[in-house]
Amino acid sequence: MYKPHFSAASDRLNQADANVWAVSDRAHQLADKGEDVIFLCVGDPNFDTPEPILDYTRARLGVGRTHYSPDAGEPVLRRAIATIESKVSPHPCSPDDVVVFPGGTNAIYAVLACLLNPGEEILIPEPMYIGYVPICNALGLEMKKVACPAEDNFAFDVEAIKAAIGPETRVVMINTPVNPTGAMATPEQLRDLAAYCRERDIWLVSDEMYSMITFARRHTSLRTAAEELDNVVVIDGLSKSHAMSGWRLGWAVARGELTGRLAQFAGATIFGCPQFIQEAAAFALEFDSYFVSQMREAYQQRRDLIVERIARIPGLSCASPEAGMFVMVDVSGVAESGLAFAESLLDAEHVSVLPGTPFGPSAVNHVRLTLAADEADLRRALDRIEAFVTRGNRQAG
Ligand SMILES: Cc1ncc(COP(=O)(O)O)c(C=O)c1O
């Protein structure tokens, strides 16, 4: 019998906690059996890619833009990204500072692969994006988490991050706006943290995938806020802002030697993203303000609807997120944990929400509701959540 041998990286991925999506998997099974399940667990925008972007893509396919592309990305896209990065920043961005990847996930993977060896420490504030865990597992990194507690509305806490940085820390990775909490770092906090990390020869990587979905105030990029850029990396992409998650288009912006190394890494692992997709991305970035603001307004209306309805359900509470595509609901008044709530809500009412636990210890009493569902579904789901909690409250009382 052939006995397969696998790499340590594959073993680490294989052994990792598979329960993250357990509630959602069960929801899909129920839906497959014909049950009327409402999914509030997804992070995939429920808008179609805007029609002009589709038209432009068809045109680029029609002129044969279907060949290999440079490792760092098509010049037209790198220029479009550099223009955006330069717009409000005191630091002009050159196309040479930009490397294109097939999606934010791949950009993060490449950046961390170029900055850290297996066994080295990366510090990440939590609650944090679930997708960091498999990336760190694949790379064999030591993840050290620093809490941004629920009592402070999960606010970005620079002092806590600084205090958690130790002699072993090689990289601090932040996410602003945060998935799942919607918290945003202020420009002053970013400037402060970048300088603190730089003094200690530590990289500061900022995942800014939700940069264009902000409600309360405009996003400030780490690259704009930092005084010096040589230890700073920013990651962004089109998955969320432009409802282009399936196009797989993200990028990293850095300075100096790192960009060349990222391009080499991209050359070794991807060998160029599709030409027509990169050109569509450049088009999208140039002509996007109307679509992006329409989607942002829809998300904001959905956020307001959820926050207003949750406030009226005794035992539940939530803060109104400043940004992003999610609302975190505190269920500690009615359930043992976010997981218990999510499981019984699915059983009783066929509404699928994501328990907070996988996002980090600070979110165990929360569930995450998505804004990526249309208003009618949100209303139906909120009716069901209200009925579920009210019934439970009556029984408890
Ligand atoms: C914070 C954050 N970073 C990165 C990603 C991954 O982005 P992409 O879909 O472009 O790989 C996501 C997707 O949900 C995210 O929420």
The ligand as an ORCA input file, in Angstrom:
! r2SCAN-3c Opt
* xyz 0 1
  C     -10.110     41.529      6.511
  C     -10.024     40.708      5.287
  N      -8.836     40.562      4.687
  C      -8.694     39.824      3.584
  C      -9.771     39.175      3.020
  C      -9.559     38.325      1.804
  O      -9.801     39.052      0.655
  P      -9.890     38.306     -0.758
  O     -11.264     37.772     -0.880
  O      -9.592     39.394     -1.748
  O      -8.867     37.238     -0.770
  C     -11.029     39.285      3.605
  C     -12.185     38.559      3.046
  O     -13.177     38.325      3.684
  C     -11.162     40.073      4.770
  O     -12.339     40.204      5.390
*
